[in-house]
Amino acid sequence: MLDVVRGGSPRPHEFGEPAGRTVLVLGGGGALGAYQAGGLLALLEAGVVPDAMFGCSAGALNAAFLATDPTVDRAEQLRAWWLNPRTQHLLAPSGWSRVRGVARSVAAGARSILDPAPLRRIIEEHVPAHDLSELHIPLTITTTCLDCSAPRHHRHGPLTDTLLASSALPGLFPPVRLPVGTDAGIGASGCRDSHLHVDGGVLCGVPLTAALATAGPRDRIIVLDCGLAPVTWTRDRCAAAVPNDLVLGAAVPGGVASPVTEACGLAPVLTGRRYVAPVEQGRGLVDVVMRAFTAARSVANRVEIADSVSDPRVLVMPHVADAWVTGLLELLPRGPRDFRSAAALADAGHAATSQRLRAEAIDRTDRATDLIRGRALPDR
């Protein structure tokens, strides 16, 4: 299985060609991080061990957790972490917590509703490293630089601060000042001063373009996009595809998804199921801001990676949209802070990724067989 996923055909070294790396790209998505954790467990169970990882927001948390020890046992611990009520409370605070946060922010002039200290403690508890360079698997974390108005991709620097920055949803958590020179300078010149950084999902929630910028010709980039409005869909193949008359990437409430016959390699698609990305409904200023941010982020992120998805080195794992239309998930979350079905999400991510890997292995084996037969045929 590992050779099939890593290279363009099984065991490329048999033909004198070096095998490439396996690179994981983990997008952000709040509570959908549980779905992604299930997918990561399926990858490790199949023997797919990453050589490098790129992560943003919830995906960065998952990547850092796994990068310390990329094993099946560690992946199972990550799944349990997402199902832990303590984790869920930190990432999806109650309405009363937000009300108190607003009052505290107004009184103290703070720049956010929530205190990041509890999230900092839980990161330090579960990821025993101080700098990104100390991780067992090289990890690049994506943030959005407020001063540069650009995505930044950090390969070294303070691990906890960079994770907090990548997860700092504007308004809920305060921006984080990161030291100069911690970003990789992919696609843009690096920050020349210590700047304020927030959630990478503002501009680049799935850092696929950054991963491709460092990839070799035989590398395999596996993408787990866990957004409720996925941005890595392929038209006519993915349940998150939208019709031509909608804005590119605008899989938001009010849009009607186009019918699909294949859901990212999963089958069968259940009759009558069409995916429209849900966005949590709520009242109050915070909820209105969050809904507007989710819609804008979907469009911006889709534009960021639109040209990268078609690269032949990229393998996109099924989204939650695909899992839902094929019956692997019965209840969709109401939004990125809805943890009611965390266990079902993790199970669906595991099942969908396992099925996709099996389908990919069969497809690549068939193509490799054709290639070998073609080479063995005598010239005529």
C-alpha positions as CSV (number, residue, x, y, z in Angstrom):
1,M,0.0,0.0,0.0
2,L,2.8,2.5,0.9
3,D,4.5,2.1,-2.5
4,V,1.2,2.5,-4.3
5,V,0.4,5.8,-2.5
6,R,3.9,7.3,-2.6
7,G,4.9,6.9,-6.2
8,G,3.3,7.2,-9.7
9,S,3.4,3.4,-9.9
10,P,4.2,0.6,-7.4
11,R,7.9,0.1,-6.5
12,P,9.3,2.7,-9.0
13,H,12.9,1.8,-7.9
14,E,12.5,-1.5,-9.8
15,F,12.8,0.6,-13.0
16,G,15.8,2.5,-11.7
17,E,13.8,5.5,-10.5
18,P,14.0,6.8,-6.9
19,A,10.8,6.8,-4.9
20,G,9.5,10.2,-3.9
21,R,8.4,11.5,-0.5
22,T,5.0,11.4,1.0
23,V,3.8,14.8,2.0
24,L,0.6,15.4,4.0
25,V,-1.4,18.6,3.7
26,L,-3.9,19.1,6.5
27,G,-6.4,22.0,6.2
28,G,-8.3,23.7,8.9
29,G,-12.0,23.2,9.9
30,G,-12.7,23.6,13.6
31,A,-14.7,20.6,14.8
32,L,-14.0,18.8,11.5
33,G,-10.6,18.2,12.9
34,A,-12.1,15.0,14.3
35,Y,-13.0,13.9,10.8
36,Q,-9.4,14.6,9.7
37,A,-8.0,12.7,12.8
38,G,-10.0,9.6,11.6
39,G,-8.4,10.0,8.2
40,L,-4.9,10.2,9.6
41,L,-5.5,7.0,11.6
42,A,-6.5,5.2,8.4
43,L,-3.4,6.4,6.6
44,L,-1.1,5.2,9.4
45,E,-2.9,1.9,9.5
46,A,-2.3,1.5,5.8
47,G,1.4,2.1,6.3
48,V,1.4,5.6,4.9
49,V,4.0,7.4,7.0
50,P,4.6,11.0,6.1
51,D,8.1,12.4,5.2
52,A,6.8,16.0,5.7
53,M,3.6,17.7,6.7
54,F,1.9,21.1,6.1
55,G,-0.9,22.2,8.4
56,C,-3.2,25.1,9.1
57,S,-5.4,25.8,12.1
58,A,-7.0,22.6,13.2
59,G,-4.9,20.8,10.7
60,A,-1.8,22.3,12.2
61,L,-2.8,21.0,15.6
62,N,-3.3,17.5,14.2
63,A,0.0,17.7,12.3
64,A,2.0,18.8,15.4
65,F,0.4,16.1,17.5
66,L,1.3,13.4,15.0
67,A,4.7,14.8,14.1
68,T,6.1,13.9,17.5
69,D,5.5,10.1,16.9
70,P,3.9,9.2,13.5
71,T,2.5,5.8,14.6
72,V,-0.9,4.1,14.7
73,D,-0.9,4.4,18.5
74,R,-0.3,8.1,18.3
75,A,-3.0,8.5,15.7
76,E,-5.4,6.7,18.0
77,Q,-4.5,9.1,20.8
78,L,-5.2,12.0,18.5
79,R,-8.6,10.6,17.7
80,A,-9.3,10.3,21.5
81,W,-8.1,13.9,22.0
82,W,-10.8,15.2,19.6
83,L,-13.4,13.3,21.5
84,N,-12.3,14.6,24.8
85,P,-14.9,17.1,26.3
86,R,-12.0,19.3,27.5
87,T,-10.7,19.7,24.0
88,Q,-14.2,20.4,22.7
89,H,-14.8,23.1,25.3
90,L,-11.6,24.9,24.4
91,L,-12.3,24.9,20.7
92,A,-16.0,25.6,20.9
93,P,-16.7,27.7,24.0
94,S,-20.3,27.9,25.3
95,G,-22.4,31.0,24.5
96,W,-22.1,32.1,28.2
97,S,-18.3,31.9,27.9
98,R,-18.5,34.2,24.9
99,V,-20.8,36.6,26.6
100,R,-18.4,36.9,29.5
101,G,-15.6,37.3,27.1
102,V,-17.3,40.2,25.3
103,A,-17.9,41.9,28.6
104,R,-14.3,41.4,29.7
105,S,-13.0,42.6,26.3
106,V,-15.0,45.8,26.5
107,A,-14.0,46.5,30.0
108,A,-10.3,45.8,29.6
109,G,-9.8,46.8,26.0
110,A,-8.7,43.3,25.0
111,R,-8.3,42.3,21.3
112,S,-10.3,39.1,21.6
113,I,-13.2,37.4,23.4
114,L,-11.4,34.3,24.6
115,D,-8.2,33.9,26.7
116,P,-5.7,31.7,24.7
117,A,-4.0,30.5,27.9
118,P,-6.1,27.2,28.2
119,L,-5.4,26.3,24.6
120,R,-1.7,27.1,25.2
121,R,-1.7,24.7,28.2
122,I,-3.3,21.8,26.3
123,I,-0.9,22.2,23.4
124,E,2.1,22.1,25.7
125,E,0.7,19.1,27.4
126,H,0.2,17.0,24.3
127,V,3.0,18.2,22.0
128,P,6.4,17.9,23.9
129,A,8.5,20.2,21.8
130,H,9.6,23.8,22.0
131,D,10.6,24.6,18.5
132,L,9.2,23.3,15.1
133,S,12.6,21.9,14.3
134,E,12.4,19.5,17.2
135,L,9.6,17.4,15.7
136,H,10.2,14.0,14.4
137,I,8.5,14.8,11.1
138,P,9.3,18.2,9.4
139,L,6.2,20.4,9.8
140,T,5.3,23.7,8.1
141,I,2.6,25.7,9.8
142,T,0.5,28.3,8.0
143,T,-0.6,31.6,9.5
144,T,-1.9,34.9,8.1
145,C,0.4,37.9,8.7
146,L,-1.8,40.9,9.6
147,D,1.0,43.4,8.9
148,C,1.9,41.9,5.5
149,S,-1.7,40.8,4.5
150,A,-0.3,37.5,3.2
151,P,-0.1,33.8,4.2
152,R,3.1,32.7,5.9
153,H,4.5,29.2,6.1
154,H,6.7,28.5,9.2
155,R,9.3,25.8,9.2
156,H,11.0,26.7,12.5
157,G,10.3,28.9,15.4
158,P,8.3,28.6,18.7
159,L,6.0,25.7,18.3
160,T,3.2,26.7,20.7
161,D,3.1,30.3,19.6
162,T,3.0,29.4,16.0
163,L,0.2,26.9,16.6
164,L,-1.8,29.5,18.6
165,A,-1.3,32.0,15.7
166,S,-2.5,29.4,13.1
167,S,-5.6,28.8,15.2
168,A,-6.3,32.4,16.2
169,L,-9.7,33.0,14.6
170,P,-9.9,36.8,14.5
171,G,-12.1,38.1,17.3
172,L,-12.2,34.9,19.2
173,F,-8.5,34.6,20.0
174,P,-5.9,37.4,20.0
175,P,-3.3,37.7,17.3
176,V,0.1,36.3,18.1
177,R,3.4,38.2,17.6
178,L,5.9,35.8,16.0
179,P,9.7,36.6,15.7
180,V,11.3,37.5,12.4
181,G,12.6,34.8,10.1
182,T,10.3,31.9,11.2
183,D,8.5,31.7,7.9
184,A,9.7,29.8,4.8
185,G,9.2,32.6,2.4
186,I,7.2,30.4,0.0
187,G,5.5,32.5,-2.7
188,A,6.5,35.8,-1.1
189,S,9.3,37.5,0.7
190,G,9.5,36.8,4.4
191,C,8.5,39.1,7.2
192,R,11.4,41.4,8.0
193,D,10.1,42.3,11.5
194,S,8.2,40.6,14.2
195,H,4.6,40.8,13.1
196,L,1.1,39.9,14.3
197,H,-0.3,36.6,13.0
198,V,-3.8,35.1,13.0
199,D,-5.6,32.0,11.7
200,G,-4.0,30.8,8.4
201,G,-7.4,30.0,7.1
202,V,-8.1,33.7,6.5
203,L,-6.2,33.4,3.2
204,C,-4.7,29.8,3.0
205,G,-6.7,27.3,4.9
206,V,-5.3,24.3,2.9
207,P,-1.6,25.0,2.3
208,L,-1.4,22.9,-0.9
209,T,0.4,25.5,-3.0
210,A,3.1,25.8,-0.3
211,A,3.6,22.0,-0.3
212,L,3.9,21.8,-4.1
213,A,6.5,24.6,-4.0
214,T,8.8,22.3,-2.1
215,A,7.8,19.0,-3.8
216,G,10.0,16.9,-6.1
217,P,8.7,15.4,-9.4
218,R,8.1,12.0,-7.8
219,D,6.7,13.2,-4.5
220,R,3.1,12.4,-3.5
221,I,1.0,15.1,-1.8
222,I,-2.0,13.7,0.1
223,V,-4.6,16.3,1.1
224,L,-7.1,16.1,3.9
225,D,-9.3,19.1,3.6
226,C,-11.7,19.1,6.6
227,G,-13.7,22.3,6.0
228,L,-17.5,22.2,5.9
229,A,-17.1,24.2,2.7
230,P,-14.3,22.2,1.2
231,V,-12.0,24.1,-1.2
232,T,-10.2,21.1,-2.9
233,W,-13.2,19.7,-4.7
234,T,-13.0,18.6,-8.3
235,R,-16.0,19.3,-10.5
236,D,-18.1,16.3,-11.5
237,R,-16.1,14.1,-9.0
238,C,-16.7,15.6,-5.6
239,A,-19.9,16.1,-3.6
240,A,-18.8,19.6,-2.8
241,A,-18.8,20.7,-6.4
242,V,-21.0,23.7,-7.2
243,P,-22.8,24.8,-10.4
244,N,-21.2,27.1,-13.0
245,D,-23.5,30.0,-12.2
246,L,-22.2,30.3,-8.6
247,V,-19.1,32.1,-7.5
248,L,-16.0,29.8,-7.6
249,G,-15.8,28.2,-4.2
250,A,-19.0,29.6,-2.9
251,A,-20.4,26.3,-1.4
252,V,-22.5,28.3,1.2
253,P,-26.1,28.3,2.4
254,G,-28.4,29.1,-0.4
255,G,-26.4,27.4,-3.1
256,V,-27.5,24.1,-4.6
257,A,-24.7,21.5,-5.2
258,S,-24.6,19.9,-8.6
259,P,-25.3,16.1,-8.8
260,V,-22.3,13.9,-8.7
261,T,-21.8,10.3,-9.9
262,E,-18.6,9.7,-8.0
263,A,-17.8,11.2,-4.6
264,C,-14.0,11.4,-4.5
265,G,-13.6,7.7,-5.2
266,L,-16.4,6.7,-2.9
267,A,-19.4,4.8,-4.0
268,P,-22.3,4.4,-4.2
269,V,-23.7,7.9,-3.9
270,L,-27.1,7.8,-2.2
271,T,-30.0,8.9,-4.4
272,G,-31.3,12.4,-3.6
273,R,-28.3,13.5,-1.4
274,R,-26.9,16.8,-2.6
275,Y,-24.4,18.6,-0.4
276,V,-24.7,22.2,0.7
277,A,-22.2,23.2,3.2
278,P,-23.9,24.1,6.5
279,V,-23.0,27.2,8.5
280,E,-24.0,27.5,12.1
281,Q,-27.1,29.6,12.7
282,G,-27.0,31.9,15.7
283,R,-27.9,35.3,17.0
284,G,-25.7,38.1,18.1
285,L,-22.8,40.0,16.8
286,V,-20.2,37.2,17.2
287,D,-22.3,34.7,15.2
288,V,-23.0,37.2,12.4
289,V,-19.2,37.9,12.1
290,M,-18.4,34.2,12.2
291,R,-20.9,33.4,9.4
292,A,-19.6,36.2,7.2
293,F,-16.0,35.2,7.8
294,T,-16.8,31.6,6.9
295,A,-18.3,32.6,3.6
296,A,-15.5,34.9,2.7
297,R,-12.8,32.4,3.7
298,S,-14.3,29.7,1.4
299,V,-14.0,31.9,-1.7
300,A,-10.5,33.2,-0.8
301,N,-9.2,29.7,-0.1
302,R,-10.6,28.2,-3.2
303,V,-8.9,30.8,-5.4
304,E,-5.6,30.2,-3.5
305,I,-5.4,26.6,-4.4
306,A,-7.6,26.3,-7.6
307,D,-4.6,25.7,-9.9
308,S,-2.9,23.3,-7.5
309,V,-5.6,20.6,-7.2
310,S,-5.1,19.4,-10.7
311,D,-1.4,18.7,-10.2
312,P,-0.8,14.9,-11.0
313,R,1.2,14.5,-7.7
314,V,-1.8,15.5,-5.6
315,L,-4.2,12.9,-4.1
316,V,-7.2,14.5,-2.4
317,M,-8.8,12.4,0.3
318,P,-12.7,12.4,0.5
319,H,-14.2,15.4,2.2
320,V,-17.0,15.3,4.8
321,A,-19.3,16.1,1.8
322,D,-18.3,12.8,0.1
323,A,-18.7,10.9,3.3
324,W,-22.2,12.3,3.7
325,V,-23.5,11.6,0.2
326,T,-22.3,8.0,0.4
327,G,-23.9,7.4,3.7
328,L,-20.7,7.1,5.8
329,L,-22.0,10.0,7.9
330,E,-25.7,10.5,8.9
331,L,-25.6,13.8,10.7
332,L,-23.7,16.8,9.4
333,P,-22.3,19.3,11.9
334,R,-24.2,22.6,12.0
335,G,-20.9,24.5,11.9
336,P,-17.2,24.5,12.6
337,R,-17.9,24.6,16.4
338,D,-20.5,21.8,16.5
339,F,-18.9,18.8,18.4
340,R,-22.1,16.9,18.9
341,S,-21.1,14.2,16.4
342,A,-17.3,14.1,17.0
343,A,-17.1,10.3,17.3
344,A,-19.2,9.8,14.1
345,L,-17.0,12.3,12.3
346,A,-13.9,10.5,13.3
347,D,-15.4,7.2,12.2
348,A,-16.5,8.6,8.9
349,G,-13.1,10.1,8.2
350,H,-11.5,6.8,8.9
351,A,-13.9,4.8,6.7
352,A,-13.8,7.3,3.8
353,T,-10.0,7.5,3.8
354,S,-9.7,3.7,4.0
355,Q,-12.0,3.3,1.0
356,R,-10.2,5.9,-1.0
357,L,-6.8,4.3,-0.4
358,R,-8.2,0.9,-1.5
359,A,-9.6,2.4,-4.7
360,E,-6.4,4.3,-5.4
361,A,-4.3,1.1,-4.9
362,I,-6.5,-0.8,-7.3
363,D,-6.3,1.9,-9.9
364,R,-2.6,2.4,-9.7
365,T,-1.9,-1.4,-9.7
366,D,-3.9,-1.7,-12.9
367,R,-2.1,1.2,-14.6
368,A,1.3,-0.2,-13.4
369,T,0.4,-3.6,-14.9
370,D,-0.4,-2.0,-18.2
371,L,2.9,-0.2,-18.1
372,I,4.9,-3.3,-17.3
373,R,3.2,-5.3,-20.0
374,G,3.8,-2.4,-22.5
375,R,7.6,-2.5,-21.6
376,A,7.7,-6.3,-22.0
377,L,6.1,-6.3,-25.4
378,P,8.5,-6.8,-28.3
379,D,8.9,-4.1,-30.8
380,R,6.9,-4.7,-34.0
